Amino acid sequence: MKTVNGSFVAAGAVLLMLGCVRPAKERAERDQDVGKATSAELDVRVAHGLAAVRVLEPGHLVLWSSAPGWELELDARAAGSLRLDVENCMSDVELSALTNAARVTRVSSELPTRKTFELELPEGSSRFRLAAPDAGDRGTWKFALMSDVQEAIDEVQDIYQRVNEEDDVRFLLGAGDLTQQGTVGQLRRFRDELASLDVPYYTTLGNHELGTNPPAYHDYYGRGNFQFVFRGVVFTLVDSASATLDPLVYDWLDGWLARGKNSVHVVGMHIPPLDPTGVRNGAFASRGEAAALLARLAESRVDLTLYGHIHSYYEFDNAGIPAFISGGGGAIPERFDDMGRHFMVMDIDADRGVVGTRVVRVYPED
């Protein structure tokens, strides 16, 4: 049993509320394998699973990044060279060798979110760090939020163009439902469309990624549950695509909330614990679990919660925490609200928290 400042939020209680059913169990367990791969020549490990291994073949490694920075460990059977392609990364990231015998040479790339490096590896273990030059800075900066593209994949380029026009946005954050059914073809199409976005897209998955069994999401975009820190702000994304969090995720959440308790902390997920209007059934399957989770977030002094799933825009608070639903990626909109396709831009500061938010509306006629 676990408590947070005396509040009962045990993983065992979650199991009881769900009748011992764990619909997200397989996905949570798959999270643990993200960022790990092995071949006859090389073992790969990305710390905390913050990048997915897309390709591992002789002399070539491709990683899909889920975060602004991470550390990479490579264990080579013999000394040699390796081409490393990092996809979905910031345009100004650098890869540095943390092992003296290893060498890194940057190669030019056509896309701002794809970087290529030539590595010279000694035999044995070598460590590297990927980071943007401002990763440790403080002060105000911007990120954007966009979720729920689904069947609007043909129109999403309009949103990407508008995001590209925003000054100083460092990345786009997502709260799931990238696709209609999560098929391999749809996941690939979404990846291909991202080529025109000038900033990386860090996201978790939504219920529309669950249309295949098992879901293929992890093979393309990595973990559904993870945490990263950028410019002193902690970001935690969790997989609520089954209208619940798996008990394994609650175990991880203990450490993630503790890590963010004394920092500005942003938590995002697809399905919100509670529906702000209560008329769409767009919330967790269990109100008891929803209340316990929100109490947990409040006690850990989370500063901001972000959601998708509902295809509109809402600003509210849950358990006293500022909250936004932004489901304007283009999926079938709520009727009569005239919100339409949109994304959000947020100004955030490691010392002052969220200092500004605005909605950017994108219409087909634009």
C-alpha atoms as a printed R data frame, in Angstrom:
    type eleno elety resid chain resno       x      y       z
1   ATOM     1    CA   MET     A     1   0.000  0.000   0.000
2   ATOM     2    CA   LYS     A     2   1.195  3.507  -0.807
3   ATOM     3    CA   THR     A     3   0.302  6.849   0.668
4   ATOM     4    CA   VAL     A     4   1.154 10.403  -0.306
5   ATOM     5    CA   ASN     A     5   1.106 12.733   2.707
6   ATOM     6    CA   GLY     A     6  -1.445 10.453   4.353
7   ATOM     7    CA   SER     A     7  -3.854 10.129   1.402
8   ATOM     8    CA   PHE     A     8  -4.798  6.613   0.336
9   ATOM     9    CA   VAL     A     9  -3.825  6.149  -3.302
10  ATOM    10    CA   ALA     A    10  -2.737  2.520  -3.321
11  ATOM    11    CA   ALA     A    11  -2.217  0.643  -6.524
12  ATOM    12    CA   GLY     A    12  -4.141 -2.169  -4.854
13  ATOM    13    CA   ALA     A    13  -7.155  0.115  -4.480
14  ATOM    14    CA   VAL     A    14  -6.980  0.900  -8.190
15  ATOM    15    CA   LEU     A    15  -7.086 -2.814  -8.943
16  ATOM    16    CA   LEU     A    16 -10.135 -3.247  -6.743
17  ATOM    17    CA   MET     A    17 -11.913 -0.376  -8.463
18  ATOM    18    CA   LEU     A    18 -11.202 -1.952 -11.829
19  ATOM    19    CA   GLY     A    19 -12.232 -5.433 -10.758
20  ATOM    20    CA   CYS     A    20  -8.596 -6.595 -11.064
21  ATOM    21    CA   VAL     A    21  -8.619 -5.757 -14.795
22  ATOM    22    CA   ARG     A    22  -5.507 -4.022 -16.114
23  ATOM    23    CA   PRO     A    23  -6.300 -2.817 -19.642
24  ATOM    24    CA   ALA     A    24  -3.063 -0.823 -19.899
25  ATOM    25    CA   LYS     A    25  -0.775 -3.493 -18.412
26  ATOM    26    CA   GLU     A    26   0.811 -4.623 -21.671
27  ATOM    27    CA   ARG     A    27   1.565 -1.057 -22.728
28  ATOM    28    CA   ALA     A    28   3.136 -0.182 -19.377
29  ATOM    29    CA   GLU     A    29   5.308 -3.288 -19.536
30  ATOM    30    CA   ARG     A    30   6.375 -2.447 -23.091
31  ATOM    31    CA   ASP     A    31   7.506  0.968 -21.868
32  ATOM    32    CA   GLN     A    32  10.272 -0.777 -19.954
33  ATOM    33    CA   ASP     A    33  11.835 -2.098 -23.172
34  ATOM    34    CA   VAL     A    34  11.843  1.198 -25.064
35  ATOM    35    CA   GLY     A    35  15.335  2.523 -25.761
36  ATOM    36    CA   LYS     A    36  16.977 -0.898 -25.553
37  ATOM    37    CA   ALA     A    37  18.244 -3.016 -28.430
38  ATOM    38    CA   THR     A    38  21.021 -5.472 -29.185
39  ATOM    39    CA   SER     A    39  22.743 -6.819 -32.264
40  ATOM    40    CA   ALA     A    40  25.821 -8.912 -32.989
41  ATOM    41    CA   GLU     A    41  27.933 -5.732 -33.009
42  ATOM    42    CA   LEU     A    42  26.307 -3.424 -30.472
43  ATOM    43    CA   ASP     A    43  24.132 -3.080 -27.373
44  ATOM    44    CA   VAL     A    44  22.059  0.121 -27.128
45  ATOM    45    CA   ARG     A    45  20.518  1.691 -24.052
46  ATOM    46    CA   VAL     A    46  18.858  5.127 -23.904
47  ATOM    47    CA   ALA     A    47  18.536  6.290 -20.292
48  ATOM    48    CA   HIS     A    48  14.937  6.223 -19.003
49  ATOM    49    CA   GLY     A    49  13.727  5.070 -22.425
50  ATOM    50    CA   LEU     A    50  13.568  8.644 -23.739
51  ATOM    51    CA   ALA     A    51  14.209  7.566 -27.331
52  ATOM    52    CA   ALA     A    52  12.912  4.599 -29.300
53  ATOM    53    CA   VAL     A    53  15.290  2.457 -31.352
54  ATOM    54    CA   ARG     A    54  13.899  2.615 -34.897
55  ATOM    55    CA   VAL     A    55  16.803  0.978 -36.753
56  ATOM    56    CA   LEU     A    56  19.780 -1.044 -35.540
57  ATOM    57    CA   GLU     A    57  21.868 -2.578 -38.276
58  ATOM    58    CA   PRO     A    58  25.608 -2.875 -38.949
59  ATOM    59    CA   GLY     A    59  27.109  0.610 -38.857
60  ATOM    60    CA   HIS     A    60  23.777  2.403 -38.466
61  ATOM    61    CA   LEU     A    61  21.497  3.372 -35.561
62  ATOM    62    CA   VAL     A    62  18.294  5.449 -35.781
63  ATOM    63    CA   LEU     A    63  16.632  6.843 -32.640
64  ATOM    64    CA   TRP     A    64  13.266  8.601 -32.334
65  ATOM    65    CA   SER     A    65  13.544 11.121 -29.508
66  ATOM    66    CA   SER     A    66  10.718 11.561 -26.989
67  ATOM    67    CA   ALA     A    67  12.407 14.354 -25.042
68  ATOM    68    CA   PRO     A    68  14.719 17.359 -25.502
69  ATOM    69    CA   GLY     A    69  17.712 15.465 -24.153
70  ATOM    70    CA   TRP     A    70  18.933 12.121 -22.867
71  ATOM    71    CA   GLU     A    71  21.988  9.961 -22.317
72  ATOM    72    CA   LEU     A    72  22.953  7.054 -24.537
73  ATOM    73    CA   GLU     A    73  25.128  4.062 -23.733
74  ATOM    74    CA   LEU     A    74  26.626  1.965 -26.527
75  ATOM    75    CA   ASP     A    75  28.508 -1.261 -25.844
76  ATOM    76    CA   ALA     A    76  30.535 -2.204 -28.919
77  ATOM    77    CA   ARG     A    77  31.958 -5.692 -29.423
78  ATOM    78    CA   ALA     A    78  34.849 -4.141 -31.342
79  ATOM    79    CA   ALA     A    79  36.136 -0.665 -32.137
80  ATOM    80    CA   GLY     A    80  34.567  0.910 -35.203
81  ATOM    81    CA   SER     A    81  32.419  3.663 -36.662
82  ATOM    82    CA   LEU     A    82  28.657  4.144 -36.385
83  ATOM    83    CA   ARG     A    83  26.243  6.494 -38.106
84  ATOM    84    CA   LEU     A    84  23.654  7.786 -35.649
85  ATOM    85    CA   ASP     A    85  20.480  9.464 -36.915
86  ATOM    86    CA   VAL     A    86  18.404 11.218 -34.257
87  ATOM    87    CA   GLU     A    87  14.867 11.983 -35.384
88  ATOM    88    CA   ASN     A    88  12.337 14.300 -33.703
89  ATOM    89    CA   CYS     A    89  14.987 16.447 -32.040
90  ATOM    90    CA   MET     A    90  15.533 20.173 -31.549
91  ATOM    91    CA   SER     A    91  17.307 21.968 -34.366
92  ATOM    92    CA   ASP     A    92  20.199 23.070 -32.170
93  ATOM    93    CA   VAL     A    93  20.892 19.888 -30.194
94  ATOM    94    CA   GLU     A    94  24.438 18.644 -29.854
95  ATOM    95    CA   LEU     A    95  25.719 15.182 -29.081
96  ATOM    96    CA   SER     A    96  28.746 15.058 -26.815
97  ATOM    97    CA   ALA     A    97  30.882 12.079 -25.864
98  ATOM    98    CA   LEU     A    98  31.112 11.371 -22.139
99  ATOM    99    CA   THR     A    99  33.736  8.669 -22.750
100 ATOM   100    CA   ASN     A   100  37.207  9.943 -23.585
101 ATOM   101    CA   ALA     A   101  37.969  7.351 -26.251
102 ATOM   102    CA   ALA     A   102  34.759  7.999 -28.194
103 ATOM   103    CA   ARG     A   103  34.506 10.660 -30.903
104 ATOM   104    CA   VAL     A   104  31.524 12.537 -32.379
105 ATOM   105    CA   THR     A   105  31.349 14.337 -35.742
106 ATOM   106    CA   ARG     A   106  28.168 16.128 -36.760
107 ATOM   107    CA   VAL     A   107  26.975 15.649 -40.327
108 ATOM   108    CA   SER     A   108  24.719 18.149 -42.087
109 ATOM   109    CA   SER     A   109  21.013 17.311 -42.293
110 ATOM   110    CA   GLU     A   110  18.182 18.576 -44.478
111 ATOM   111    CA   LEU     A   111  15.534 18.621 -41.736
112 ATOM   112    CA   PRO     A   112  15.707 20.812 -38.612
113 ATOM   113    CA   THR     A   113  14.343 17.949 -36.503
114 ATOM   114    CA   ARG     A   114  16.749 15.290 -37.784
115 ATOM   115    CA   LYS     A   115  20.443 15.235 -36.894
116 ATOM   116    CA   THR     A   116  23.127 12.871 -38.104
117 ATOM   117    CA   PHE     A   117  26.333 12.113 -36.245
118 ATOM   118    CA   GLU     A   118  29.308  9.930 -37.110
119 ATOM   119    CA   LEU     A   119  30.621  8.142 -34.026
120 ATOM   120    CA   GLU     A   120  33.988  6.505 -33.515
121 ATOM   121    CA   LEU     A   121  33.533  3.872 -30.842
122 ATOM   122    CA   PRO     A   122  36.205  2.062 -28.845
123 ATOM   123    CA   GLU     A   123  35.645 -1.530 -27.873
124 ATOM   124    CA   GLY     A   124  33.431 -1.733 -24.797
125 ATOM   125    CA   SER     A   125  31.089  0.830 -23.305
126 ATOM   126    CA   SER     A   126  30.777  4.449 -24.458
127 ATOM   127    CA   ARG     A   127  28.390  7.100 -23.179
128 ATOM   128    CA   PHE     A   128  26.975 10.159 -24.918
129 ATOM   129    CA   ARG     A   129  24.657 13.038 -24.027
130 ATOM   130    CA   LEU     A   130  22.190 14.753 -26.341
131 ATOM   131    CA   ALA     A   131  21.220 18.259 -25.217
132 ATOM   132    CA   ALA     A   132  20.206 21.671 -26.519
133 ATOM   133    CA   PRO     A   133  22.475 24.594 -25.573
134 ATOM   134    CA   ASP     A   134  19.743 26.256 -23.500
135 ATOM   135    CA   ALA     A   135  18.673 23.073 -21.675
136 ATOM   136    CA   GLY     A   136  19.974 24.334 -18.341
137 ATOM   137    CA   ASP     A   137  18.839 27.956 -18.720
138 ATOM   138    CA   ARG     A   138  16.076 29.480 -16.661
139 ATOM   139    CA   GLY     A   139  13.770 32.326 -17.554
140 ATOM   140    CA   THR     A   140  10.637 32.379 -19.686
141 ATOM   141    CA   TRP     A   141  10.286 30.216 -22.784
142 ATOM   142    CA   LYS     A   142   7.477 28.710 -24.900
143 ATOM   143    CA   PHE     A   143   6.045 25.366 -25.844
144 ATOM   144    CA   ALA     A   144   2.917 24.495 -27.829
145 ATOM   145    CA   LEU     A   145   0.175 21.903 -27.271
146 ATOM   146    CA   MET     A   146  -1.796 20.028 -29.951
147 ATOM   147    CA   SER     A   147  -3.760 16.757 -29.735
148 ATOM   148    CA   ASP     A   148  -6.439 14.692 -31.499
149 ATOM   149    CA   VAL     A   149  -5.521 14.736 -35.182
150 ATOM   150    CA   GLN     A   150  -7.138 11.381 -36.081
151 ATOM   151    CA   GLU     A   151  -8.875 11.543 -39.477
152 ATOM   152    CA   ALA     A   152  -7.652 15.117 -40.124
153 ATOM   153    CA   ILE     A   153  -4.157 13.984 -41.102
154 ATOM   154    CA   ASP     A   154  -4.665 15.552 -44.564
155 ATOM   155    CA   GLU     A   155  -5.143 18.989 -42.960
156 ATOM   156    CA   VAL     A   156  -2.541 18.852 -40.204
157 ATOM   157    CA   GLN     A   157   0.047 20.690 -42.311
158 ATOM   158    CA   ASP     A   158  -1.927 23.910 -41.723
159 ATOM   159    CA   ILE     A   159  -1.362 23.561 -38.006
160 ATOM   160    CA   TYR     A   160   2.308 22.733 -38.429
161 ATOM   161    CA   GLN     A   161   2.779 25.820 -40.591
162 ATOM   162    CA   ARG     A   162   1.210 28.018 -37.944
163 ATOM   163    CA   VAL     A   163   3.342 26.429 -35.217
164 ATOM   164    CA   ASN     A   164   6.426 27.141 -37.339
165 ATOM   165    CA   GLU     A   165   5.389 30.798 -37.508
166 ATOM   166    CA   GLU     A   166   5.379 31.114 -33.720
167 ATOM   167    CA   ASP     A   167   8.569 32.729 -32.432
168 ATOM   168    CA   ASP     A   168  10.704 30.779 -29.978
169 ATOM   169    CA   VAL     A   169   8.444 27.745 -29.463
170 ATOM   170    CA   ARG     A   170  10.884 25.025 -28.421
171 ATOM   171    CA   PHE     A   171   8.672 21.992 -28.933
172 ATOM   172    CA   LEU     A   172   5.119 20.814 -29.537
173 ATOM   173    CA   LEU     A   173   3.580 18.696 -26.783
174 ATOM   174    CA   GLY     A   174   0.878 16.131 -27.540
175 ATOM   175    CA   ALA     A   175  -1.813 14.419 -25.493
176 ATOM   176    CA   GLY     A   176  -2.603 11.553 -27.847
177 ATOM   177    CA   ASP     A   177  -4.972 10.440 -30.627
178 ATOM   178    CA   LEU     A   178  -2.492 10.990 -33.418
179 ATOM   179    CA   THR     A   179  -4.295  8.518 -35.680
180 ATOM   180    CA   GLN     A   180  -7.693  6.945 -36.338
181 ATOM   181    CA   GLN     A   181  -6.829  3.375 -35.319
182 ATOM   182    CA   GLY     A   182  -3.106  3.216 -34.627
183 ATOM   183    CA   THR     A   183  -2.324  1.032 -37.636
184 ATOM   184    CA   VAL     A   184   1.237  0.827 -38.904
185 ATOM   185    CA   GLY     A   185   0.268  2.761 -42.021
186 ATOM   186    CA   GLN     A   186  -1.343  5.545 -40.022
187 ATOM   187    CA   LEU     A   187   1.581  5.785 -37.595
188 ATOM   188    CA   ARG     A   188   3.972  6.040 -40.531
189 ATOM   189    CA   ARG     A   189   1.829  8.685 -42.203
190 ATOM   190    CA   PHE     A   190   1.797 10.754 -39.027
191 ATOM   191    CA   ARG     A   191   5.595 10.459 -38.799
192 ATOM   192    CA   ASP     A   192   5.990 11.498 -42.447
193 ATOM   193    CA   GLU     A   193   3.792 14.578 -41.989
194 ATOM   194    CA   LEU     A   194   5.976 15.683 -39.079
195 ATOM   195    CA   ALA     A   195   8.809 16.297 -41.541
196 ATOM   196    CA   SER     A   196   7.419 19.792 -42.198
197 ATOM   197    CA   LEU     A   197   7.302 20.723 -38.503
198 ATOM   198    CA   ASP     A   198  10.359 22.736 -37.470
199 ATOM   199    CA   VAL     A   199  10.205 21.671 -33.812
200 ATOM   200    CA   PRO     A   200   9.961 18.194 -32.268
201 ATOM   201    CA   TYR     A   201   6.650 16.688 -31.170
202 ATOM   202    CA   TYR     A   202   6.782 14.986 -27.767
203 ATOM   203    CA   THR     A   203   3.623 13.044 -27.086
204 ATOM   204    CA   THR     A   204   1.852 10.227 -25.330
205 ATOM   205    CA   LEU     A   205  -0.812  8.043 -26.921
206 ATOM   206    CA   GLY     A   206  -4.607  8.132 -26.898
207 ATOM   207    CA   ASN     A   207  -7.428  5.643 -27.193
208 ATOM   208    CA   HIS     A   208  -7.346  5.896 -30.994
209 ATOM   209    CA   GLU     A   209  -3.866  4.353 -30.966
210 ATOM   210    CA   LEU     A   210  -5.383  1.159 -29.508
211 ATOM   211    CA   GLY     A   211  -6.995 -0.117 -32.700
212 ATOM   212    CA   THR     A   212  -4.433 -2.883 -33.234
213 ATOM   213    CA   ASN     A   213  -3.531 -5.727 -30.903
214 ATOM   214    CA   PRO     A   214  -0.911 -5.252 -29.673
215 ATOM   215    CA   PRO     A   215  -0.662 -1.500 -30.351
216 ATOM   216    CA   ALA     A   216   2.205 -0.567 -32.679
217 ATOM   217    CA   TYR     A   217   2.668  2.869 -31.104
218 ATOM   218    CA   HIS     A   218   5.775  1.978 -29.077
219 ATOM   219    CA   ASP     A   219   7.696  0.868 -32.164
220 ATOM   220    CA   TYR     A   220   7.358  4.337 -33.673
221 ATOM   221    CA   TYR     A   221   7.072  6.874 -30.862
222 ATOM   222    CA   GLY     A   222   8.409  5.138 -27.768
223 ATOM   223    CA   ARG     A   223   7.045  5.209 -24.261
224 ATOM   224    CA   GLY     A   224   3.553  6.239 -23.310
225 ATOM   225    CA   ASN     A   225   4.690  7.044 -19.752
226 ATOM   226    CA   PHE     A   226   7.826  9.117 -19.222
227 ATOM   227    CA   GLN     A   227   9.295 12.245 -17.680
228 ATOM   228    CA   PHE     A   228  11.847 14.814 -18.811
229 ATOM   229    CA   VAL     A   229  13.185 18.159 -17.625
230 ATOM   230    CA   PHE     A   230  13.844 21.173 -19.835
231 ATOM   231    CA   ARG     A   231  14.995 24.592 -18.657
232 ATOM   232    CA   GLY     A   232  14.149 23.734 -15.074
233 ATOM   233    CA   VAL     A   233  10.551 22.671 -15.844
234 ATOM   234    CA   VAL     A   234   9.520 19.057 -15.248
235 ATOM   235    CA   PHE     A   235   7.202 17.401 -17.781
236 ATOM   236    CA   THR     A   236   5.450 14.119 -17.024
237 ATOM   237    CA   LEU     A   237   3.348 12.365 -19.657
238 ATOM   238    CA   VAL     A   238   1.275  9.331 -18.723
239 ATOM   239    CA   ASP     A   239  -0.827  6.867 -20.693
240 ATOM   240    CA   SER     A   240  -4.510  7.262 -19.792
241 ATOM   241    CA   ALA     A   241  -5.724  5.914 -23.136
242 ATOM   242    CA   SER     A   242  -7.740  3.169 -21.392
243 ATOM   243    CA   ALA     A   243  -9.453  5.676 -19.056
244 ATOM   244    CA   THR     A   244  -7.208  4.549 -16.207
245 ATOM   245    CA   LEU     A   245  -3.539  4.410 -15.225
246 ATOM   246    CA   ASP     A   246  -1.931  1.021 -14.788
247 ATOM   247    CA   PRO     A   247  -0.676  0.168 -11.261
248 ATOM   248    CA   LEU     A   248   2.858 -0.038 -12.653
249 ATOM   249    CA   VAL     A   249   2.500  3.573 -13.819
250 ATOM   250    CA   TYR     A   250   1.355  4.596 -10.337
251 ATOM   251    CA   ASP     A   251   4.589  3.112  -9.014
252 ATOM   252    CA   TRP     A   252   6.601  5.212 -11.466
253 ATOM   253    CA   LEU     A   253   4.485  8.231 -10.639
254 ATOM   254    CA   ASP     A   254   5.695  8.119  -7.030
255 ATOM   255    CA   GLY     A   255   9.212  9.007  -8.113
256 ATOM   256    CA   TRP     A   256   8.172 11.405 -10.856
257 ATOM   257    CA   LEU     A   257   5.969 13.445  -8.532
258 ATOM   258    CA   ALA     A   258   8.697 13.541  -5.903
259 ATOM   259    CA   ARG     A   259  11.156 14.756  -8.516
260 ATOM   260    CA   GLY     A   260   8.841 17.560  -9.602
261 ATOM   261    CA   LYS     A   261   7.548 18.597  -6.197
262 ATOM   262    CA   ASN     A   262   9.983 21.468  -5.740
263 ATOM   263    CA   SER     A   263   9.995 22.495  -9.404
264 ATOM   264    CA   VAL     A   264   7.458 23.795 -11.883
265 ATOM   265    CA   HIS     A   265   5.747 20.563 -12.933
266 ATOM   266    CA   VAL     A   266   3.516 19.960 -15.966
267 ATOM   267    CA   VAL     A   267   1.536 16.694 -16.188
268 ATOM   268    CA   GLY     A   268  -0.175 15.622 -19.396
269 ATOM   269    CA   MET     A   269  -2.342 12.673 -20.447
270 ATOM   270    CA   HIS     A   270  -4.999 11.898 -23.042
271 ATOM   271    CA   ILE     A   271  -8.254 11.158 -21.196
272 ATOM   272    CA   PRO     A   272  -8.761 13.586 -18.283
273 ATOM   273    CA   PRO     A   273  -9.560 12.094 -14.867
274 ATOM   274    CA   LEU     A   274 -12.765 14.150 -14.701
275 ATOM   275    CA   ASP     A   275 -14.842 15.629 -17.522
276 ATOM   276    CA   PRO     A   276 -15.121 19.389 -16.822
277 ATOM   277    CA   THR     A   277 -18.754 19.528 -17.958
278 ATOM   278    CA   GLY     A   278 -19.795 15.981 -17.134
279 ATOM   279    CA   VAL     A   279 -21.981 15.336 -20.173
280 ATOM   280    CA   ARG     A   280 -19.737 13.387 -22.572
281 ATOM   281    CA   ASN     A   281 -18.386 10.515 -20.473
282 ATOM   282    CA   GLY     A   282 -14.972 11.851 -21.444
283 ATOM   283    CA   ALA     A   283 -13.210 10.892 -18.232
284 ATOM   284    CA   PHE     A   284 -11.728  8.007 -16.250
285 ATOM   285    CA   ALA     A   285 -13.827  4.875 -15.943
286 ATOM   286    CA   SER     A   286 -13.675  5.153 -12.140
287 ATOM   287    CA   ARG     A   287 -14.522  8.396 -10.346
288 ATOM   288    CA   GLY     A   288 -12.759  6.999  -7.294
289 ATOM   289    CA   GLU     A   289  -9.532  6.536  -9.194
290 ATOM   290    CA   ALA     A   290  -9.910  9.983 -10.777
291 ATOM   291    CA   ALA     A   291 -10.338 11.649  -7.385
292 ATOM   292    CA   ALA     A   292  -7.404  9.760  -5.890
293 ATOM   293    CA   LEU     A   293  -5.131 10.665  -8.791
294 ATOM   294    CA   LEU     A   294  -6.045 14.345  -8.678
295 ATOM   295    CA   ALA     A   295  -5.500 14.420  -4.929
296 ATOM   296    CA   ARG     A   296  -2.116 12.874  -5.498
297 ATOM   297    CA   LEU     A   297  -1.193 15.503  -8.097
298 ATOM   298    CA   ALA     A   298  -2.392 18.324  -5.835
299 ATOM   299    CA   GLU     A   299  -0.467 17.058  -2.815
300 ATOM   300    CA   SER     A   300   2.659 16.882  -4.965
301 ATOM   301    CA   ARG     A   301   2.146 20.529  -6.004
302 ATOM   302    CA   VAL     A   302   1.728 19.909  -9.731
303 ATOM   303    CA   ASP     A   303   1.462 23.295 -11.453
304 ATOM   304    CA   LEU     A   304  -0.373 22.494 -14.675
305 ATOM   305    CA   THR     A   305  -2.384 19.600 -16.144
306 ATOM   306    CA   LEU     A   306  -2.962 19.130 -19.883
307 ATOM   307    CA   TYR     A   307  -5.399 16.812 -21.647
308 ATOM   308    CA   GLY     A   308  -6.867 15.893 -25.024
309 ATOM   309    CA   HIS     A   309  -9.653 13.444 -25.967
310 ATOM   310    CA   ILE     A   310 -12.476 16.012 -25.986
311 ATOM   311    CA   HIS     A   311 -12.376 17.718 -29.390
312 ATOM   312    CA   SER     A   312 -12.600 21.280 -28.205
313 ATOM   313    CA   TYR     A   313 -10.928 23.732 -25.845
314 ATOM   314    CA   TYR     A   314 -11.603 24.036 -22.123
315 ATOM   315    CA   GLU     A   315  -9.879 25.977 -19.369
316 ATOM   316    CA   PHE     A   316 -10.715 24.864 -15.834
317 ATOM   317    CA   ASP     A   317  -9.084 23.540 -12.701
318 ATOM   318    CA   ASN     A   318  -9.001 20.094 -11.148
319 ATOM   319    CA   ALA     A   319  -8.199 19.726  -7.453
320 ATOM   320    CA   GLY     A   320  -7.065 23.353  -7.580
321 ATOM   321    CA   ILE     A   321  -4.574 22.690 -10.396
322 ATOM   322    CA   PRO     A   322  -4.921 24.787 -13.570
323 ATOM   323    CA   ALA     A   323  -6.067 22.548 -16.425
324 ATOM   324    CA   PHE     A   324  -6.552 22.772 -20.170
325 ATOM   325    CA   ILE     A   325  -8.169 20.449 -22.672
326 ATOM   326    CA   SER     A   326  -6.914 21.111 -26.190
327 ATOM   327    CA   GLY     A   327  -8.296 18.575 -28.642
328 ATOM   328    CA   GLY     A   328  -8.150 20.744 -31.738
329 ATOM   329    CA   GLY     A   329  -5.868 18.751 -34.041
330 ATOM   330    CA   GLY     A   330  -8.753 18.299 -36.467
331 ATOM   331    CA   ALA     A   331 -10.761 15.296 -35.281
332 ATOM   332    CA   ILE     A   332 -14.558 15.616 -35.497
333 ATOM   333    CA   PRO     A   333 -15.264 18.722 -33.386
334 ATOM   334    CA   GLU     A   334 -17.818 19.197 -30.685
335 ATOM   335    CA   ARG     A   335 -21.053 20.473 -32.173
336 ATOM   336    CA   PHE     A   336 -22.001 24.136 -31.915
337 ATOM   337    CA   ASP     A   337 -18.944 25.347 -30.001
338 ATOM   338    CA   ASP     A   338 -17.284 26.878 -33.124
339 ATOM   339    CA   MET     A   339 -13.862 26.215 -31.623
340 ATOM   340    CA   GLY     A   340 -12.479 24.290 -34.569
341 ATOM   341    CA   ARG     A   341  -8.914 23.296 -35.244
342 ATOM   342    CA   HIS     A   342  -6.453 24.925 -32.894
343 ATOM   343    CA   PHE     A   343  -3.335 24.599 -30.792
344 ATOM   344    CA   MET     A   344  -2.129 26.356 -27.664
345 ATOM   345    CA   VAL     A   345   1.030 28.319 -26.923
346 ATOM   346    CA   MET     A   346   2.227 28.507 -23.335
347 ATOM   347    CA   ASP     A   347   4.809 30.786 -21.776
348 ATOM   348    CA   ILE     A   348   6.446 29.088 -18.832
349 ATOM   349    CA   ASP     A   349   9.194 29.939 -16.383
350 ATOM   350    CA   ALA     A   350  11.155 27.668 -14.033
351 ATOM   351    CA   ASP     A   351  10.749 30.171 -11.200
352 ATOM   352    CA   ARG     A   352   7.299 31.687 -11.872
353 ATOM   353    CA   GLY     A   353   5.406 28.819 -13.475
354 ATOM   354    CA   VAL     A   354   2.946 29.417 -16.309
355 ATOM   355    CA   VAL     A   355   3.016 33.123 -17.114
356 ATOM   356    CA   GLY     A   356   0.833 33.166 -20.224
357 ATOM   357    CA   THR     A   357  -1.406 31.012 -22.411
358 ATOM   358    CA   ARG     A   358  -3.204 31.621 -25.667
359 ATOM   359    CA   VAL     A   359  -5.145 29.650 -28.244
360 ATOM   360    CA   VAL     A   360  -4.220 29.831 -31.925
361 ATOM   361    CA   ARG     A   361  -7.208 28.910 -34.092
362 ATOM   362    CA   VAL     A   362  -6.559 27.355 -37.506
363 ATOM   363    CA   TYR     A   363  -9.408 27.183 -40.013
364 ATOM   364    CA   PRO     A   364  -9.615 25.244 -43.294
365 ATOM   365    CA   GLU     A   365 -10.137 28.458 -45.252
366 ATOM   366    CA   ASP     A   366  -6.767 29.733 -44.050
